[in-house]
Amino acid sequence: MGSKAKWLCKLALGPVLLLMSVVAMAVGGEASEYNMPQGVTAVGQQVYDLHMIILGICVVIGVLVFGVMFYSIIYHRKSRGVTPATFHESTKVEIAWTVVPFFILIIMAIPATTTLLEIYDTDNAELDVVVTAYQWKWKYEYLNEEGENVSFFSNLATPQAEIHNSEAKGEHYLLEVDEPLVLPVDTKVRFLVTANDVLHSWWVPMLAVKRDAIPGFINESWTKATEIGVYRGQCAELCGRSHGFMPIVVNVVSKEDYAQWFTAKQAEAAETKGLMAKTFTLDQTMERGEIVYDSNCQVCHGANGEGGVGNAIAGSAVATGDIGHHLDIGIDGVSGTAMQAFGAQLNDVDMAAVITYQRNAFGNNMGDIIQPIDVYNHKKD
């Protein structure tokens, strides 16, 4: 094969590969891992269809443009003795390349506008959920007409051993949480999305939801899942170090299962309120404190209190010093550092447990027991 023929083959390879990719994607989302998911919502299907329509139009335009270009290069090349045209402008051509793109854009704008209007239509929602982003977790609050709201935090549940490569990574590495968001199937759910600290973005591709979480603002979005299942997402905004540790897991369940789950969460909240009046032993507090520490503190302070992103807990002046100062740091955080204010994130029972755990675990052995009422009184002071 001559050098010119090789050059022409290379030149034609790009459009050929593009066309092959489009054909593979056009037969369905399962045919290519590079295509966007169709999702389990009507809006998701509309977005997918719009994507394929626009992609198809772009491919047709690309094939026509490249076709004319290749034809000109091959059949009007200098080696064939072709004499270049001498005209400098053509009114007909200029009208054509103005009018044709105009109508193409109109054709593209009609389905795009229809889809956008549907995406932003949050009216007539059957359930409202407030999504608040924190570094690096999500808080979900279900707004109930009776005023009996349910709220909880959703934290990364991937074991630290997998993160630090001492164990094989699981199937859902960095995409698993301790408390998933639970939604009923065939129910229009409105999300009110905001943030507590910096910019975040709540993104679940299969539910066709991606909305920025901005401190001081509330953005709206919605979904209506038509299939029961587990759907995963992530924070899609670069929100700082450990940005990759903010997964989202949504369990879409039947309406009956959702009602049972919601009732159980309400009972759990009532039980937590009842615990405020109880006095716990050191063993009881340590057991609960370890669970709270693993969910909220371990990623920064280490599984053994050795430190990492945050300071070490083992042998630290805070964990072995004044209890009031320790509570201040746990409740209010430390300004200018990665140490967040957990006063609004943990209830008084869990705050008492985790402070007690830090003061007695990792070899600190201070013997202190902080009760929920102590945390409550400290906040008042």
C-alpha angles and dihedrals in degrees: 000000000000124000092251092052091049090050092052091049091053091048092053095045096081098057091042092055090046091053092048091052092050092050090050092050094043093063091063145303091268092060094069132027088207096066123089116259120259090221131202100275134081091239090050089055090049091051091049093049091048090050092052093046094051091043090051092051091049091050093050090050090047093050092049094047094045090044092056090044094051092044090052093046094049103038101031099045122134094245090067090057095246114165114224118244116254102207117115104193141015123197092202093052093047092050090048096051090048100045099039095054089045092058091042090056091049090052090050094044096057098065091034092056092046091052094046092051089052093048092054097043102106095159123125095024115174095204133027122207124184111214114198120184122216130174100292113350142049129246118207123196122184112211110219122195089223090057094246096125123185121212136171142156124251115212135183109272100188107124116252088232090066092046091052093044096243088120132035113270116254129234093264098038110178089356100089129090139190094233117028124199108255120209133175118244120249091019126123106234122191117207121207103199125197140141137234100208123001137358116299135162127219108217130174109164097194091055093047092236126135118152131160117243108216126180110248094014134087117212122192131220136152146201140190112197115205097190131059113237149098116286124189135203143155144221102280097196123083095244099170138276112350089026088142090061096073105091125169124215122185121189112201108199138169117283090249093053090046091053091051092047093049092049090051091051091050090051090048091053091049090049091052090053089051091053090064090078095049129095114222131206121236092254092051092048093046092051093052092039093056091055092049091046093051091051100043113016109029097079091062104026100037134248090273097035090259094133132234121165086009132038122282117270095198108093093350121155089235097053092044097037137067113343093215092056090048090052091048091056093046093048102036102024124213117290115235094020138085089258104112128206105257096182091099095036100053127047118233092261093056093041091054090047097049094045090049089048093051092050094051105031130075092038095301092117096175093156092224121146118197115198125206091249089057090058091046092052092045091055090051092052 
